[in-house]
């Protein structure tokens, strides 16, 4: 049994992209939420230990700025307020 387990949240309707989380096998991880906004995609995970502690982790993937879309930094900052 491996010590580390990957969980993936693939992009819907696109090739490539997505988010991932790598965690120890002694933790329980569940996907709480995920989505795509104008300038990035995200996944929100709840990580629980056997001691009943839990932690919410948000993984954000922001692709490089494309000349075709040209989303400036301000779009990322505005969109991240909605998570």
Secondary structure, 3 states (H helix, E strand, C coil): CCCEEEEEECCCCCCCCCEEEEEECCCEEEEEEEEECCCCEEEEEEEECCCCCEEEEEEEECCCCCCCCCCCHHHHHHHHCCC
